[in-house]
C-alpha cells in the first residue's frame, strides 16, 4: 500500500485542498454525530472521540503504517488544532455562523 501521509497533513492552499475538505467533513458531520451517539447511548462525553480515533488509527497501523509515522502525523495535526484554538480564543471564540 502506498499512502502519502504528507498529503494528509499539509495544506496545498487551493480550493481542492484535501486537508481543508477533510476538516470540514469532520467538523460538520462526524463531531456532531459522535456527540449525538454518546448522548443517545449514555456514554461518557468524548468516549467516541478517544476510542473512535484510536480504533481508526489502529486500522491505519494494521494496513502497514508504522506507529511512529502515525504519531508524527497526529502530532502535526494536534499542533495545528491547538494553534487554531488559540487563534479562535483571541478572536472571541470559534465562528458561530453568519450574521
C-alpha positions as CSV (number, residue, x, y, z in Angstrom):
1,X,0.0,0.0,0.0
2,X,1.3,3.4,-0.9
3,X,0.0,6.1,1.4
4,X,1.3,9.7,1.2
5,X,1.0,10.9,4.8
6,X,2.3,14.3,3.7
7,X,-0.9,14.8,1.6
8,X,-3.0,14.1,4.7
9,X,-1.5,16.9,6.9
10,X,-0.1,19.6,4.6
11,X,-2.4,22.2,3.1
12,X,-1.8,22.9,-0.5
13,X,-3.5,26.3,-0.5
14,X,-6.1,25.8,-3.3
15,X,-9.8,25.2,-3.5
16,X,-9.4,21.5,-3.7
17,X,-7.2,21.2,-0.6
18,X,-7.8,17.7,0.8
19,X,-6.8,18.8,4.3
20,X,-9.5,21.6,4.3
21,X,-12.1,19.3,2.8
22,X,-11.4,16.6,5.4
23,X,-11.5,19.1,8.3
24,X,-14.9,20.4,7.0
25,X,-16.4,16.9,6.9
26,X,-15.1,16.1,10.4
27,X,-16.5,19.4,11.8
28,X,-19.8,19.4,10.0
29,X,-20.7,15.7,10.3
30,X,-18.5,13.5,12.4
31,X,-18.2,15.6,15.6
32,X,-21.9,16.3,15.9
33,X,-22.7,12.6,15.1
34,X,-20.3,11.4,17.7
35,X,-21.8,13.7,20.3
36,X,-25.3,12.6,19.5
37,X,-24.3,8.9,19.7
38,X,-22.8,9.5,23.1
39,X,-25.9,11.2,24.4
40,X,-28.2,8.6,22.9
41,X,-26.3,5.7,24.3
42,X,-25.5,7.1,27.7
43,X,-21.7,7.1,27.0
44,X,-19.3,9.5,28.8
45,X,-18.5,12.6,26.9
46,X,-15.6,12.2,24.4
47,X,-15.7,8.4,24.7
48,X,-16.3,8.0,21.0
49,X,-13.6,10.7,20.2
50,X,-10.9,8.8,22.0
51,X,-11.9,5.2,21.3
52,X,-13.0,6.0,17.7
53,X,-9.8,7.8,17.0
54,X,-7.7,5.0,18.5
55,X,-9.7,2.4,16.6
56,X,-9.3,4.3,13.3
57,X,-5.6,4.8,13.9
58,X,-5.3,1.1,14.7
59,X,-6.8,0.3,11.3
60,X,-4.2,2.5,9.7
61,X,-1.4,0.7,11.5
62,X,-3.0,-2.7,10.5
63,X,-2.6,-1.6,6.9
64,X,1.1,-1.2,7.4
65,X,1.7,2.4,8.5
66,X,4.1,2.4,11.5
67,X,3.1,3.7,14.9
68,X,5.9,6.2,14.7
69,X,4.5,7.6,11.4
70,X,1.0,7.7,12.9
71,X,2.3,9.5,16.0
72,X,4.2,12.0,13.8
73,X,1.2,12.9,11.7
74,X,-1.1,13.0,14.7
75,X,1.3,15.4,16.5
76,X,1.3,17.7,13.5
77,X,-2.5,17.7,13.3
78,X,-2.8,18.3,17.1
79,X,-0.3,21.2,16.8
80,X,-2.4,22.8,14.1
81,X,-5.6,22.3,16.1
82,X,-4.0,23.9,19.2
83,X,-2.9,26.9,17.1
84,X,-6.4,27.2,15.7
85,X,-7.9,27.1,19.3
86,X,-5.6,29.8,20.4
87,X,-6.4,31.9,17.4
88,X,-10.2,31.4,18.0
89,X,-9.9,32.4,21.6
90,X,-8.0,35.5,20.7
91,X,-10.8,36.4,18.2
92,X,-13.6,35.8,20.7
93,X,-14.2,32.1,20.1
94,X,-14.9,29.8,17.1
95,X,-17.0,31.1,14.2
96,X,-20.7,30.9,15.1
97,X,-22.1,31.1,11.6
98,X,-23.2,34.1,9.6
99,X,-24.9,37.1,11.0
